[in-house]
C-alpha cells in the first residue's frame, strides 16, 4: 500500500492498551482494525499492561507517575503519528501504560480522536461502575469515593485512589476535548452517559459491533451442557451462576445438566472450589480455536449472567453464529440483542432463582423448539451485524469528527 501523505484523512492511527487477560474488547479491536484497513491506511500504536509486570517493569513510583502522564508513551504515540501521516486517531482503552498524555498530544497536534467506549472508562475507576457486586453509577457524576474504598482497580485502595485522582485531573485538563466523537456500543450505554451529563449528546454515537458470520454454520449438536465463556470476574455474574448450579444440583440430583465454564480471571480459585462440591460444574480454562468452536457447536445454550451494565455482549454474537439459544441477564446492552422467548431467555440481574428458572425452562423445551430459538438468533445476527453497514456508519461519524 502506498504510504499516505502527511495528515491524510484516509490514514488512521489505531491506539489500544491491551489488557493482562485477553477478552472481547481485544477481539473486537482487532476486527475493527481489519475492517477499517479495507478503506483506510491503518497503523497500530499499541501498549500492553504486561509492560508493567515482571522484572523489567518500572518501579511502583514510576508507574504511579506514568499513570498520570507517561512521556515515553507520548513519544511512541507521536512517532507513530508522524510515520503514519494519520489525519485522525481511533482510541480504545489507553490505561494504564498509554496514559492521558495521549489525549494531551492529540490536543496539541489538533488531531481529532474517535473514542470507542467498550466499558465506562474514562468515567469509572474500575471501568464497570460496580462496587462489591452492586451497581454504583456515582462515578458517572464525578464521584469516585465508593469505587476507591472498594479497591475497584486491581483490588487496591491505593491504586484506585491514584486512578481516581488521574481521572479527576484528566477531566479538568480539557485534554478530552481532543475527542471529537465518542462511540458507545449500545443505545443503553449512550443513554446512561448522556443522562448523567458525562458527555454532550451531540458527541456520542451508537454503533454496535459488526460480525463476520460464518457463511454456513457447522452442523450443531446438543450434548446437553450449558456454556459460560468470559472473564472469570464478579461483573460477569459468576457467583450467581455458581449458586444457581448448586440450587439445580439440590433440585435435580443426578439429572443436573453440566455447566462448562471457560475463561480466566480473578475468580478462577472460586470456581475451582465449587468443583469440589458440585460435580456438575466443569472448568475449561482459557479456550480458543478449535476447542472453542467445539464447545459452542455442542452446547445446549450459552449463559451470560452479567451483573454489571454489560455494554453489549460479544458472546451473544458467537452463540448466534452457532445457532445456540442465549440465557442472559437483563443487563445493559444485552437487553437490545437478546429477545426473550425468541432468541433466548432473560432473567433479572443477579437473580439466582431466575437463572434456575431459565435453565429448567430450557431443559423442558423440546429439541426442535430449541433449534427454532437458535435459528432465530442466527437470523438476527445476519440481519443486524453487517460489516458493510458498520463501515458506512463509521465513515459518517469519522467525517463529522474531522469537521468539528
C-alpha positions in Angstrom: 0.0 0.0 0.0 1.4 3.4 -1.0 2.3 5.5 2.1 -0.3 8.2 2.9 0.7 11.8 2.7 1.1 13.8 6.0 -2.2 14.3 7.8 -4.2 12.3 5.2 -7.8 11.8 6.2 -7.6 8.3 4.8 -4.8 7.4 7.2 -5.8 6.4 10.8 -3.7 5.8 13.9 -5.3 2.9 15.9 -4.5 3.1 19.6 -5.0 0.4 22.2 -3.6 -0.5 25.6 -4.0 -4.3 25.7 -5.1 -6.0 29.0 -3.4 -8.6 31.0 -6.2 -11.0 30.2 -7.4 -11.1 26.6 -11.1 -10.5 26.3 -13.9 -9.4 24.0 -12.5 -5.8 23.7 -9.3 -7.1 22.2 -11.1 -9.4 19.8 -13.3 -6.5 18.6 -10.4 -4.0 18.4 -8.5 -6.4 16.1 -11.6 -6.8 13.9 -12.2 -3.1 13.7 -8.6 -2.7 12.6 -9.0 -5.3 9.9 -12.4 -3.8 8.7 -11.1 -0.2 8.6 -8.0 -1.4 6.7 -10.3 -2.2 3.8 -10.8 1.6 3.2 -8.1 3.3 5.3 -4.3 3.2 5.7 -4.2 1.8 9.3 -1.3 2.0 11.7 -1.3 0.4 15.1 0.0 2.2 18.2 -0.2 -0.4 20.9 0.7 -0.5 24.6 0.4 -3.6 26.8 -0.4 -3.8 30.5 2.1 -6.6 30.7 4.8 -3.9 30.3 4.3 -3.0 33.9 4.7 -6.6 35.2 7.8 -8.8 35.7 11.4 -7.9 36.3 11.6 -5.3 33.6 8.6 -3.3 34.9 9.1 0.3 36.0 9.2 0.8 39.8 5.9 1.4 41.6 6.8 5.0 42.0 7.4 5.4 38.3 4.2 3.5 37.5 2.3 5.9 39.7 3.9 8.9 37.9 3.3 7.5 34.4 -0.3 6.6 35.3 -0.9 10.4 35.2 1.4 11.3 32.3 3.7 8.8 30.5 6.2 10.7 28.5 7.5 7.5 26.9 4.0 6.6 25.8 3.5 10.0 24.4 6.7 9.7 22.4 5.7 6.4 21.0 2.3 7.9 20.0 3.7 11.0 18.3 6.4 8.9 16.5 3.7 6.6 15.2 1.6 9.6 14.2 4.4 11.2 12.3 5.3 8.0 10.5 1.7 7.2 9.6 0.7 10.7 8.5 -2.7 10.0 10.1 -5.3 12.7 9.9 -7.3 11.2 12.8 -6.9 8.6 15.6 -9.1 5.8 16.8 -8.8 5.1 20.5 -9.9 2.2 22.6 -8.6 1.6 26.2 -5.4 3.6 26.8 -4.8 2.8 30.5 -2.6 2.4 32.3 0.5 2.5 30.1 -0.8 4.9 27.4 -2.0 7.4 30.0 -3.7 10.8 29.5 -0.5 12.0 27.7 -2.0 10.6 24.5 -5.0 13.0 24.7 -2.7 15.9 25.5 -0.5 15.1 22.5 -3.6 14.9 20.2 -4.9 18.2 21.6 -1.6 19.9 20.9 -1.5 18.4 17.4 -5.1 19.3 16.7 -5.6 15.7 15.9 -9.3 14.5 16.1 -9.9 11.4 18.1 -12.8 8.9 17.7 -13.0 7.2 21.0 -14.7 3.8 21.4 -16.4 3.0 24.7 -16.3 -0.7 25.4 -16.8 -0.1 29.1 -17.2 3.0 31.3 -13.7 4.4 31.2 -12.7 7.2 31.3 -15.5 7.8 33.7 -15.0 4.9 36.2 -12.1 3.7 38.3 -12.8 0.1 37.6 -14.4 0.7 34.3 -17.6 -1.2 35.3 -19.4 1.1 37.8 -19.7 -2.0 40.0 -18.8 -1.9 43.7 -18.8 -5.1 45.8 -21.2 -6.8 43.5 -23.6 -3.8 43.3 -24.0 -1.2 40.5 -22.9 2.2 41.8 -23.1 4.8 38.9 -21.8 7.6 41.1 -18.7 7.8 39.0 -20.6 8.9 36.0 -21.4 12.0 38.1 -17.8 12.5 39.1 -17.8 10.8 42.5 -15.2 8.0 42.8 -15.3 7.5 46.5 -17.2 4.2 46.5 -15.0 2.7 43.8 -11.9 3.8 45.6 -13.0 2.5 49.0 -13.8 -0.9 47.4 -10.4 -1.1 45.6 -12.1 -1.2 42.2 -8.9 -1.1 40.3 -6.6 -4.1 40.8 -8.2 -4.8 44.2 -6.1 -2.0 45.7 -7.4 1.1 47.6 -4.2 2.9 47.0 -4.1 2.2 43.3 -7.8 3.0 43.0 -7.2 6.3 44.7 -4.4 7.2 42.3 -6.6 6.2 39.3 -9.4 8.4 40.6 -7.1 11.3 41.0 -5.9 10.8 37.5 -9.4 10.8 36.1 -10.2 14.0 38.1 -7.1 15.6 36.6 -7.9 14.4 33.1 -11.4 15.8 33.1 -10.2 19.1 34.5 -7.4 19.4 32.0 -9.5 19.9 28.9 -7.5 17.3 27.0 -10.6 15.2 26.4 -11.7 18.0 24.0 -9.5 16.2 21.5 -12.1 13.5 21.4 -14.5 14.7 18.6 -16.7 11.7 18.6 -17.5 9.1 21.3 -18.8 5.7 20.1 -21.0 3.8 22.5 -21.6 0.2 21.5 -25.2 0.2 22.6 -28.1 2.6 22.9 -28.2 1.7 26.6 -24.7 2.9 27.2 -25.1 6.1 25.2 -28.3 7.0 27.1 -26.6 6.4 30.5 -23.6 8.6 29.6 -25.8 11.4 28.3 -28.3 11.3 31.1 -25.6 11.6 33.7 -24.1 14.6 31.9 -20.8 12.7 31.4 -20.8 13.6 27.7 -22.6 16.0 25.4 -25.4 14.3 23.5 -24.2 15.6 20.1 -20.8 14.0 20.5 -22.0 10.5 21.5 -23.0 8.0 18.8 -24.2 4.4 19.0 -22.5 1.8 16.8 -23.0 -1.8 17.7 -20.2 -4.2 16.7 -20.2 -5.8 13.3 -19.7 -9.5 13.0 -18.4 -11.7 10.1 -20.9 -14.5 10.4 -19.9 -17.9 9.1 -21.3 -18.4 5.5 -22.7 -21.7 6.7 -22.8 -22.6 10.3 -21.4 -26.1 11.1 -23.7 -29.0 11.9 -24.6 -28.3 15.5 -25.1 -30.9 18.2 -26.8 -30.8 21.6 -24.6 -32.6 24.1 -26.8 -31.3 27.0 -24.3 -28.9 28.7 -24.6 -25.1 29.2 -21.6 -22.9 28.4 -20.2 -19.8 30.0 -17.4 -18.0 28.1 -15.9 -14.9 29.6 -13.6 -13.3 32.1 -13.9 -15.0 35.5 -14.8 -11.8 37.3 -17.6 -10.7 39.6 -19.1 -8.4 36.9 -19.7 -11.4 34.7 -22.2 -12.9 37.2 -20.0 -15.9 38.2 -21.2 -16.1 41.8 -25.0 -16.1 41.0 -24.3 -18.6 38.2 -22.4 -21.0 40.6 -25.1 -20.5 43.2 -27.8 -21.3 40.6 -26.0 -24.5 39.7 -25.8 -25.6 43.4 -29.6 -25.0 43.6 -30.1 -27.0 40.4 -28.0 -29.8 41.9 -30.2 -29.8 45.0 -33.3 -30.0 42.9 -32.3 -32.4 40.2 -29.6 -34.5 41.7 -28.1 -36.8 39.1 -30.2 -35.2 36.5 -28.5 -31.9 36.8 -27.2 -30.6 33.4 -23.5 -29.9 33.1 -22.1 -26.3 33.3 -18.9 -25.7 31.4 -17.0 -22.5 32.5 -14.4 -21.2 30.0 -12.2 -18.3 30.7 -9.5 -16.8 33.1 -9.7 -14.2 35.8 -9.6 -13.4 39.5 -12.5 -15.8 40.4 -10.7 -18.8 39.0 -10.0 -20.1 42.5 -13.6 -19.6 43.5 -14.7 -21.8 40.5 -12.2 -24.4 41.5 -13.6 -24.6 45.0 -17.1 -25.1 43.7 -15.9 -28.0 41.5 -15.1 -29.9 44.7 -18.7 -29.8 46.0 -20.7 -29.8 42.7 -19.7 -32.5 40.1 -21.9 -30.8 37.5 -19.6 -27.8 37.2 -16.6 -28.1 34.9 -13.7 -25.6 34.4 -12.2 -25.4 30.9 -9.8 -22.5 31.4 -8.9 -20.3 28.5 -10.2 -21.8 25.3 -9.7 -20.7 21.7 -9.5 -22.0 18.2 -11.0 -25.5 17.5 -11.6 -26.1 21.2 -13.8 -23.0 21.5 -15.6 -23.9 18.3 -16.4 -27.4 19.5 -17.6 -26.0 22.9 -20.0 -23.7 21.1 -21.0 -26.3 18.5 -22.0 -28.9 21.1 -23.6 -26.9 23.9 -27.3 -26.7 24.6 -27.2 -23.0 25.3 -24.8 -20.1 26.2 -25.3 -18.4 29.6 -24.4 -14.7 30.1 -25.4 -13.8 33.7 -23.6 -10.4 33.8 -24.3 -8.3 36.9 -22.8 -5.0 35.6 -24.2 -2.8 32.9 -22.9 -5.0 30.1 -22.2 -2.6 27.2 -23.1 -5.1 24.5 -22.1 -8.8 25.0 -20.0 -10.1 22.1 -20.5 -13.7 23.4 -24.1 -13.3 22.2 -22.9 -12.9 18.6 -20.8 -16.1 19.0 -23.7 -18.0 20.3 -26.0 -16.8 17.5 -23.4 -17.7 14.9 -23.6 -21.3 16.1 -27.4 -21.2 16.3 -27.5 -21.5 20.1 -30.1 -20.1 22.5 -28.8 -17.5 24.9 -29.8 -17.3 28.6 -28.9 -13.7 29.6 -29.3 -11.2 32.4 -31.4 -8.1 31.7 -28.2 -6.2 31.8 -27.3 -3.1 29.7 -26.9 -3.7 26.0 -27.8 -7.4 26.4 -31.5 -6.3 26.5 -31.1 -4.9 23.0 -29.7 -8.1 21.4 -31.3 -11.0 23.3 -35.0 -11.2 22.6 -36.8 -13.0 25.4 -38.7 -16.0 24.1 -37.4 -15.5 20.6 -33.6 -15.9 20.6 -33.3 -16.9 24.3 -34.4 -16.2 27.8 -33.7 -13.3 30.2 -33.5 -13.1 34.0 -33.2 -10.2 36.4 -29.6 -9.2 37.1 -28.1 -11.3 39.9 -31.3 -13.4 40.3 -30.2 -16.9 41.2 -33.7 -18.3 41.1 -34.2 -16.5 37.7 -31.2 -18.4 36.3 -32.6 -21.6 37.7 -36.0 -21.0 36.1 -34.4 -20.3 32.7 -32.3 -23.5 32.8 -35.3 -25.5 33.8 -37.4 -23.9 31.1 -34.7 -24.7 28.5 -34.5 -28.3 29.8 -38.2 -28.6 29.4 -38.2 -27.2 25.8 -38.2 -29.9 23.1 -35.0 -30.1 21.0 -36.9 -29.0 17.9 -38.1 -25.8 19.7 -34.5 -25.1 20.9 -33.4 -25.3 17.3 -36.0 -22.7 16.3 -34.7 -20.4 19.0 -31.1 -20.9 17.8 -32.1 -20.2 14.2 -33.8 -17.0 15.3 -30.6 -15.8 16.8 -28.7 -16.6 13.7 -31.2 -14.7 11.6 -30.8 -11.7 13.9 -27.1 -11.8 13.5 -27.2 -11.9 9.7 -29.7 -9.0 9.7 -28.2 -6.7 12.3 -24.4 -7.0 12.2 -23.4 -6.3 8.6 -19.7 -5.2 8.4 -20.6 -3.0 5.3 -23.3 -1.2 7.2 -20.9 -0.8 10.2 -18.3 0.8 7.9 -20.8 3.2 6.3 -21.9 4.4 9.7 -18.3 4.7 11.0 -17.4 6.8 8.0 -20.3 9.2 8.8 -19.1 9.5 12.4 -15.5 10.0 11.3 -16.4 12.7 8.8 -18.3 14.6 11.5 -15.4 14.3 13.9 -12.9 15.6 11.3 -15.1 18.5 10.5 -15.7 19.6 14.1 
